[in-house]
């Protein structure tokens, strides 16, 4: 399962530069392309708001 970005996202951009496969798209709230996400967790580890997680 791909990581998802929750409502706590502040669109700071930190995760975009960290994603090794470019799966994160900018917007009012950022989003992760589930087909491109490799579930490496790098984005979640750098998110200052802990807004990125695996779905429950």
MOPAC internal coordinates of N, CA, C and O (Angstrom, degrees):
PM7 1SCF
backbone

  N    0.0000 0     0.00 0     0.00 0    0    0    0
  C    1.4483 1     0.00 0     0.00 0    1    0    0
  C    1.5198 1   110.91 1     0.00 0    2    1    0
  O    1.2310 1   120.67 1   -42.50 1    3    2    1
  N    1.3019 1   116.32 1   137.50 1    3    2    1
  C    1.4546 1   121.89 1  -178.96 1    5    3    2
  C    1.5245 1   110.94 1   -77.53 1    6    5    3
  O    1.2310 1   121.17 1   -27.85 1    7    6    5
  N    1.3132 1   115.36 1   152.15 1    7    6    5
  C    1.4583 1   120.66 1   173.58 1    9    7    6
  C    1.5234 1   109.24 1   -65.65 1   10    9    7
  O    1.2310 1   120.50 1   -25.53 1   11   10    9
  N    1.3263 1   116.65 1   154.47 1   11   10    9
  C    1.4618 1   122.60 1   176.03 1   13   11   10
  C    1.5216 1   108.77 1  -129.12 1   14   13   11
  O    1.2310 1   121.45 1   -25.99 1   15   14   13
  N    1.3279 1   114.83 1   154.01 1   15   14   13
  C    1.4656 1   121.11 1   178.43 1   17   15   14
  C    1.5193 1   107.69 1  -105.32 1   18   17   15
  O    1.2310 1   120.88 1   -56.60 1   19   18   17
  N    1.3222 1   115.92 1   123.40 1   19   18   17
  C    1.4605 1   121.82 1  -176.48 1   21   19   18
  C    1.5160 1   113.98 1   -89.05 1   22   21   19
  O    1.2310 1   121.43 1     4.36 1   23   22   21
  N    1.3106 1   114.86 1  -175.64 1   23   22   21
  C    1.4604 1   122.55 1  -176.39 1   25   23   22
  C    1.5273 1   113.94 1   -66.68 1   26   25   23
  O    1.2310 1   119.68 1   165.64 1   27   26   25
  N    1.3186 1   118.21 1   -14.36 1   27   26   25
  C    1.4603 1   120.80 1   178.83 1   29   27   26
  C    1.5239 1   112.96 1   -77.96 1   30   29   27
  O    1.2310 1   120.22 1   177.75 1   31   30   29
  N    1.3295 1   117.18 1    -2.25 1   31   30   29
  C    1.4646 1   121.78 1   179.89 1   33   31   30
  C    1.5274 1   109.85 1   -62.27 1   34   33   31
  O    1.2310 1   121.11 1   -49.58 1   35   34   33
  N    1.3403 1   115.48 1   130.42 1   35   34   33
  C    1.4673 1   120.83 1   178.31 1   37   35   34
  C    1.5306 1   111.31 1  -107.49 1   38   37   35
  O    1.2310 1   120.35 1  -169.95 1   39   38   37
  N    1.3335 1   116.94 1    10.05 1   39   38   37
  C    1.4681 1   123.07 1   178.24 1   41   39   38
  C    1.5279 1   112.04 1    54.64 1   42   41   39
  O    1.2310 1   120.93 1  -134.44 1   43   42   41
  N    1.3292 1   115.83 1    45.56 1   43   42   41
  C    1.4675 1   120.23 1  -178.89 1   45   43   42
  C    1.5268 1   112.66 1   -79.86 1   46   45   43
  O    1.2310 1   120.27 1   158.38 1   47   46   45
  N    1.3521 1   117.08 1   -21.62 1   47   46   45
  C    1.4519 1   120.88 1   177.78 1   49   47   46
  C    1.5165 1   115.61 1    91.04 1   50   49   47
  O    1.2310 1   119.80 1   175.86 1   51   50   49
  N    1.2994 1   117.99 1    -4.14 1   51   50   49
  C    1.4626 1   120.98 1  -177.78 1   53   51   50
  C    1.5221 1   111.77 1   -58.55 1   54   53   51
  O    1.2310 1   120.10 1   137.90 1   55   54   53
  N    1.3028 1   117.42 1   -42.10 1   55   54   53
  C    1.4664 1   121.66 1  -175.18 1   57   55   54
  C    1.5239 1   113.28 1   -69.66 1   58   57   55
  O    1.2310 1   120.17 1   147.72 1   59   58   57
  N    1.3133 1   117.29 1   -32.28 1   59   58   57
  C    1.4679 1   120.54 1  -176.38 1   61   59   58
  C    1.5183 1   111.66 1   -59.15 1   62   61   59
  O    1.2310 1   120.39 1   133.22 1   63   62   61
  N    1.3189 1   116.86 1   -46.78 1   63   62   61
  C    1.4622 1   120.74 1  -178.43 1   65   63   62
  C    1.5230 1   112.21 1   -69.13 1   66   65   63
  O    1.2310 1   119.85 1   157.07 1   67   66   65
  N    1.3179 1   117.89 1   -22.93 1   67   66   65
  C    1.4579 1   121.55 1  -177.60 1   69   67   66
  C    1.5233 1   113.76 1   -86.78 1   70   69   67
  O    1.2310 1   119.58 1   158.67 1   71   70   69
  N    1.3231 1   118.41 1   -21.33 1   71   70   69
  C    1.4682 1   120.70 1  -176.51 1   73   71   70
  C    1.5330 1   109.83 1   -70.66 1   74   73   71
  O    1.2310 1   120.03 1   -63.07 1   75   74   73
  N    1.3383 1   117.55 1   116.93 1   75   74   73
  C    1.4630 1   119.88 1  -176.69 1   77   75   74
  C    1.5309 1   114.26 1   -72.05 1   78   77   75
  O    1.2310 1   119.76 1   165.04 1   79   78   77
  N    1.3363 1   118.07 1   -14.96 1   79   78   77
  C    1.4653 1   119.81 1  -178.50 1   81   79   78
  C    1.5271 1   112.71 1  -114.91 1   82   81   79
  O    1.2310 1   119.77 1  -174.81 1   83   82   81
  N    1.3205 1   118.05 1     5.19 1   83   82   81
  C    1.4577 1   121.48 1   177.10 1   85   83   82
  C    1.5180 1   113.82 1    66.23 1   86   85   83
  O    1.2310 1   120.23 1  -144.02 1   87   86   85
  N    1.3279 1   117.16 1    35.98 1   87   86   85
  C    1.4672 1   121.16 1  -175.82 1   89   87   86
  C    1.5274 1   113.67 1   -84.41 1   90   89   87
  O    1.2310 1   119.76 1   174.20 1   91   90   89
  N    1.3271 1   118.07 1    -5.80 1   91   90   89
  C    1.4599 1   121.15 1  -175.51 1   93   91   90
  C    1.5220 1   110.36 1  -100.91 1   94   93   91
  O    1.2310 1   121.23 1   -47.94 1   95   94   93
  N    1.3314 1   115.26 1   132.06 1   95   94   93
  C    1.4649 1   121.99 1   179.44 1   97   95   94
  C    1.5161 1   110.05 1  -111.94 1   98   97   95
  O    1.2310 1   121.23 1   -36.99 1   99   98   97
  N    1.3420 1   115.26 1   143.01 1   99   98   97
  C    1.4579 1   121.09 1   178.29 1  101   99   98
  C    1.5191 1   110.66 1   -77.57 1  102  101   99
  O    1.2310 1   121.35 1   -21.07 1  103  102  101
  N    1.3139 1   115.03 1   158.93 1  103  102  101
  C    1.4455 1   122.73 1   177.08 1  105  103  102
  C    1.5122 1   108.25 1   170.84 1  106  105  103
  O    1.2310 1   120.41 1     6.47 1  107  106  105
  N    1.3247 1   116.83 1  -173.53 1  107  106  105
  C    1.4633 1   119.46 1   176.25 1  109  107  106
  C    1.5194 1   109.27 1   -56.06 1  110  109  107
  O    1.2310 1   121.40 1   136.69 1  111  110  109
  N    1.3154 1   114.93 1   -43.31 1  111  110  109
  C    1.4617 1   122.94 1   169.59 1  113  111  110
  C    1.5187 1   104.97 1  -123.16 1  114  113  111
  O    1.2310 1   119.83 1   -50.97 1  115  114  113
  N    1.3155 1   117.93 1   129.03 1  115  114  113
  C    1.4520 1   120.61 1  -178.40 1  117  115  114
  C    1.5225 1   110.31 1   -68.35 1  118  117  115
  O    1.2310 1   120.75 1   -19.92 1  119  118  117
  N    1.3381 1   116.18 1   160.08 1  119  118  117
  C    1.4627 1   120.17 1   178.94 1  121  119  118
  C    1.5208 1   109.61 1  -139.53 1  122  121  119
  O    1.2310 1   121.33 1   -22.64 1  123  122  121
  N    1.3264 1   115.05 1   157.36 1  123  122  121
  C    1.4571 1   121.94 1  -179.98 1  125  123  122
  C    1.5212 1   108.43 1  -115.32 1  126  125  123
  O    1.2310 1   120.62 1   -51.10 1  127  126  125
  N    1.3236 1   116.42 1   128.90 1  127  126  125
  C    1.4613 1   121.94 1   176.92 1  129  127  126
  C    1.5268 1   107.70 1   -73.17 1  130  129  127
  O    1.2310 1   120.02 1   -67.34 1  131  130  129
  N    1.3305 1   117.57 1   112.66 1  131  130  129
  C    1.4688 1   119.53 1  -176.48 1  133  131  130
  C    1.5273 1   113.75 1   -64.85 1  134  133  131
  O    1.2310 1   120.04 1   156.58 1  135  134  133
  N    1.3230 1   117.53 1   -23.42 1  135  134  133
  C    1.4582 1   120.18 1   178.77 1  137  135  134
  C    1.5248 1   112.28 1   -78.28 1  138  137  135
  O    1.2310 1   120.55 1   156.44 1  139  138  137
  N    1.3233 1   116.56 1   -23.56 1  139  138  137
  C    1.4589 1   120.43 1  -178.87 1  141  139  138
  C    1.5300 1   112.83 1   -97.20 1  142  141  139
  O    1.2310 1   120.23 1   155.29 1  143  142  141
  N    1.3170 1   117.16 1   -24.71 1  143  142  141
  C    1.4700 1   121.90 1  -177.73 1  145  143  142
  C    1.5264 1   110.54 1   -62.63 1  146  145  143
  O    1.2310 1   120.85 1   -49.35 1  147  146  145
  N    1.3318 1   115.98 1   130.65 1  147  146  145
  C    1.4655 1   121.51 1   178.93 1  149  147  146
  C    1.5247 1   112.10 1  -100.85 1  150  149  147
  O    1.2310 1   120.43 1  -174.31 1  151  150  149
  N    1.3250 1   116.78 1     5.69 1  151  150  149
  C    1.4660 1   123.25 1   178.63 1  153  151  150
  C    1.5249 1   112.85 1    60.56 1  154  153  151
  O    1.2310 1   120.51 1  -145.83 1  155  154  153
  N    1.3279 1   116.64 1    34.17 1  155  154  153
  C    1.4590 1   119.80 1  -179.60 1  157  155  154
  C    1.5264 1   112.35 1   -75.22 1  158  157  155
  O    1.2310 1   120.42 1   154.11 1  159  158  157
  N    1.3489 1   116.81 1   -25.89 1  159  158  157
  C    1.4593 1   120.70 1   177.35 1  161  159  158
  C    1.5105 1   115.54 1    84.47 1  162  161  159
  O    1.2310 1   120.11 1  -178.54 1  163  162  161
  N    1.3153 1   117.39 1     1.46 1  163  162  161
  C    1.4645 1   120.20 1  -179.20 1  165  163  162
  C    1.5208 1   111.24 1   -60.15 1  166  165  163
  O    1.2310 1   120.28 1   137.42 1  167  166  165
  N    1.3161 1   117.07 1   -42.58 1  167  166  165
  C    1.4644 1   120.73 1  -179.26 1  169  167  166
  C    1.5299 1   111.34 1   -61.65 1  170  169  167
  O    1.2310 1   120.65 1   137.19 1  171  170  169
  N    1.3182 1   116.36 1   -42.81 1  171  170  169
  C    1.4642 1   120.91 1  -179.14 1  173  171  170
  C    1.5254 1   111.05 1   -65.05 1  174  173  171
  O    1.2310 1   120.53 1   145.21 1  175  174  173
  N    1.3190 1   116.59 1   -34.79 1  175  174  173
  C    1.4640 1   119.62 1  -177.12 1  177  175  174
  C    1.5265 1   112.87 1   -72.10 1  178  177  175
  O    1.2310 1   119.59 1   159.05 1  179  178  177
  N    1.3380 1   118.38 1   -20.95 1  179  178  177
  C    1.4670 1   120.16 1  -178.90 1  181  179  178
  C    1.5288 1   113.46 1  -104.15 1  182  181  179
  O    1.2310 1   119.79 1   172.84 1  183  182  181
  N    1.3232 1   118.01 1    -7.16 1  183  182  181
  C    1.4681 1   120.98 1  -177.03 1  185  183  182
  C    1.5276 1   110.63 1   -68.03 1  186  185  183
  O    1.2310 1   120.01 1   -59.82 1  187  186  185
  N    1.3429 1   117.59 1   120.18 1  187  186  185
  C    1.4682 1   119.93 1  -177.54 1  189  187  186
  C    1.5290 1   113.51 1   -70.90 1  190  189  187
  O    1.2310 1   119.94 1   162.09 1  191  190  189
  N    1.3257 1   117.71 1   -17.91 1  191  190  189
  C    1.4671 1   120.82 1  -179.46 1  193  191  190
  C    1.5264 1   113.46 1  -106.21 1  194  193  191
  O    1.2310 1   121.01 1  -175.60 1  195  194  193
  N    1.3213 1   115.67 1     4.40 1  195  194  193
  C    1.4673 1   120.62 1  -177.11 1  197  195  194
  C    1.5151 1   111.14 1    53.33 1  198  197  195
  O    1.2310 1   120.92 1  -138.80 1  199  198  197
  N    1.3347 1   115.84 1    41.20 1  199  198  197
  C    1.4643 1   122.15 1  -176.77 1  201  199  198
  C    1.5211 1   113.04 1   -89.95 1  202  201  199
  O    1.2310 1   120.04 1   176.28 1  203  202  201
  N    1.3259 1   117.53 1    -3.72 1  203  202  201
  C    1.4627 1   121.69 1  -176.99 1  205  203  202
  C    1.5188 1   109.33 1  -112.99 1  206  205  203
  O    1.2310 1   121.14 1   -51.85 1  207  206  205
  N    1.3271 1   115.43 1   128.15 1  207  206  205
  C    1.4689 1   119.49 1  -179.25 1  209  207  206
  C    1.5231 1   109.79 1  -156.34 1  210  209  207
  O    1.2310 1   121.45 1   -12.99 1  211  210  209
  N    1.3086 1   114.82 1   167.01 1  211  210  209
  C    1.4650 1   119.84 1   170.68 1  213  211  210
  C    1.5190 1   107.69 1   -75.28 1  214  213  211
  O    1.2310 1   119.95 1   -36.77 1  215  214  213
  N    1.3254 1   117.71 1   143.23 1  215  214  213
  C    1.4676 1   119.29 1   179.52 1  217  215  214
  C    1.5237 1   111.19 1   -64.82 1  218  217  215
  O    1.2310 1   121.37 1   -30.08 1  219  218  217
  N    1.3064 1   114.99 1   149.92 1  219  218  217
  C    1.4690 1   120.12 1  -179.19 1  221  219  218
  C    1.4921 1   111.70 1   -78.53 1  222  221  219
  O    1.2310 1   120.10 1   180.00 1  223  222  221

